[in-house]
Amino acid sequence: MAEYMNMDTLRFILNDVLDVSQLCELPRFKDYDQESFNMLLDSIKAFADKEMYPVFKEMDENPARYEDGKIVVHPVVKTLMKASGKNGYIGPTFDYEVGGMQLPHVIESASAHVMQSANNSLPGYFALTGGAANLIISYGSQELIDRYVPNMMKGAWGGTMCLTEPQAGSSLSDITTSATRNEDGSFNITGQKIFISGGDHEYASNFVHLVLVRIEGAPAGTKGISLFVVPKFRIAENGDLTPNDVITAGDFQKMGQRGYCTTHLVFGENNNCKGWLVGAENKGLKYMFQMMNGARIDVGMTAASTATAAYHASLQYAKERPQGRRILAGGKKNVEQEQTFIINHPDVRRMLLLQRAVVEGSLSLLFQTSLYHDLSKESGSEDEREHYHDLLEILTPIAKTYPSEMGRVSINNGLQILGGYGFCTDFPLEQYYRDIRIMALYEGTTGIQSLDLLGRKVTMKNGAAMRRLTKEIIGTIKEASTYDDLKKYAETLKEASKTLEASLMHLLQFAMEGQHERYVADATIFMEMMSNIVIAWQWLKMATVAKKALLTGDETYTANFYENKITTMQFYFKYELPKISAAQVTLMHEDNLTIPEVKEGVF
Ligand SMILES: Cc1cc2nc3c(=O)[nH]c(=O)nc-3n(C[C@H](O)[C@H](O)[C@H](O)COP(=O)(O)OP(=O)(O)OC[C@H]3O[C@@H](n4cnc5c(N)ncnc54)[C@H](O)[C@@H]3O)c2cc1C
């Protein structure tokens, strides 16, 4: 079987760079150690090899679709739903009492990476079920938990998140799906939701939709949104399932992730759809953010994993494809010589290194963010928890966006390596290229993530999150500076951080003058700049660990493995980090071109 991800790189980041076994000191994770984490990931790799990777292409060729009022998906979804319940893939981070394994989020992210690299269409089916169950556990009544969660944890019922409506995508304040109170404590639900992932199929006997709804008379905007459980089938006292007037109106046909159904749901067409309130009225969006934040990291991980699989496919091709000859001294070529493999052409090596720099940099950032998530929940003191929570908050939009945007760029380079074959369906690059495109769109577009970063996270608590992140980066710079070979890279990152600070200070003036639209007008460029620095931080961290291992003769991995990490860091600092200078020019440019009133009549 072709290699689609690398377990050594995964272990290196988890164990050597982030030392996730530090979590096992915390009471919640005391049953685990590094060895048990490794064993778990090995077993997931075996499952992914056997069940997920072999159907990756097949699922694309036989996409999920709507036929005779039903959603048809690939039969592997049945295997997956059953196995995910049996093997504990649904809600692995949950408490033991509700059927979870009390695993750290960072290990859940690592498991997701293995599975998503094998097949990026499949894990969503159970990941969303887990996310929906978690919302019920966190905010629902005991009755709701008892009624829905056990079957969701078994993989017998699916779960979804229902936010989007035709007129309300990025702007959730405009949702109109409505609820009216019934005497029995339930509500009547009416409305429609579009683009609902995993919203219906034949391999789950019920679907538990977590739906954002406006209760009649609720305040306008996001302050009037409540969260409801709306099942496809109601559960009678004797356990029988009866239809709940949730109609599946269709399945969106997509350019990528075609094996993953994307449904259109209509609630209460016959005025007979019941929903049950989760938590308090009008707090729905706040609750949903728990699922959305988790899903944002998961989307970033799916992007990084899809790009990982693409990297391995193009690397294999580059090693096997003979074409052309090396350029000899004096610029000549010896045509008598056999063709060289394309991996020996500097331009192909540049593209491969770009892929590796993006995917491993993304992975390191994603695992770092998940580790902060665990520490924000389980650290001993309140101060520590707040510290890690702020870091999680500021990194989440970047962890979603960088892998989605730059993962696509890296796959594009991978496709280029295959030449004309990259464009053909005989090779998987074109599928990876199509599949990754959605990542910058759902769970908040890049534009929306960038507004969140610059408009909210950077300024939150008077810049506290930003200061904490800067401190983390300075810590890495200091450590790297203790190694002669890394000093110049540490210095470069220090200068880059100053460039970021200067650009931010420039922008903040607009906010202080009350020109908020101007302040965030180029938020996406700011996102690119800050992401670039954050990924450089992760690479410097990885290179420092690799350098130390080489100097101490650590043989956990080969010397070549460690050297390659350092080379990739150097690549990142030579080819990618300098892009912040161009971003700074744009951010500090005096021309104001995109605000409608300033440049009227442009379009
Ligand atoms: C395959 C797929 C699966 C999905 N799964 C789910 C799901 O399971 N559950 C769910 O609820 N939804 C789901 N979605 C919906 C998805 O989250 C939305 O499509 C996304 O949030 C964007 O909303 P929209 O499509 O209405 O685009 P719009 O909000 O109309 O955005 C269009 C463009 O305008 C920009 N824009 C919008 N508002 C602003 C602003 N204020 N400032 C700057 N730029 C702005 C956007 O960045 C974007 O470029 C899914 C979508 C797809 C395609």
The ligand as an ORCA input file, in Angstrom:
! r2SCAN-3c Opt
* xyz 0 1
  C     -19.635     20.826      1.898
  C     -20.194     21.726      2.944
  C     -20.470     21.230      4.201
  C     -21.027     22.059      5.180
  N     -21.386     21.538      6.403
  C     -22.121     22.301      7.256
  C     -22.699     21.735      8.431
  O     -22.517     20.546      8.736
  N     -23.489     22.529      9.202
  C     -23.720     23.841      8.906
  O     -24.442     24.488      9.626
  N     -23.168     24.417      7.801
  C     -22.386     23.675      6.979
  N     -21.851     24.245      5.835
  C     -22.065     25.651      5.581
  C     -20.805     26.498      5.665
  O     -20.388     26.613      7.001
  C     -21.101     27.839      4.979
  O     -21.180     27.573      3.595
  C     -20.055     28.891      5.285
  O     -20.137     29.270      6.625
  C     -20.209     30.132      4.408
  O     -21.535     30.559      4.348
  P     -22.194     30.862      2.923
  O     -21.990     29.684      2.068
  O     -23.579     31.316      3.138
  O     -21.315     32.032      2.335
  P     -21.488     33.595      2.650
  O     -21.630     33.791      4.106
  O     -22.537     34.154      1.759
  O     -20.073     34.151      2.217
  C     -19.734     34.436      0.858
  C     -18.425     35.226      0.821
  O     -18.588     36.475      1.504
  C     -17.645     36.619      2.547
  N     -18.268     37.294      3.681
  C     -19.475     37.029      4.229
  N     -19.697     37.855      5.263
  C     -18.617     38.641      5.389
  C     -18.243     39.682      6.273
  N     -19.032     40.079      7.267
  N     -17.044     40.273      6.103
  C     -16.214     39.850      5.138
  N     -16.515     38.888      4.260
  C     -17.703     38.282      4.382
  C     -17.218     35.206      2.906
  O     -15.927     35.165      3.503
  C     -17.268     34.502      1.553
  O     -16.079     34.723      0.864
  C     -21.254     23.424      4.879
  C     -20.948     23.930      3.604
  C     -20.446     23.098      2.651
  C     -20.188     23.664      1.267
*
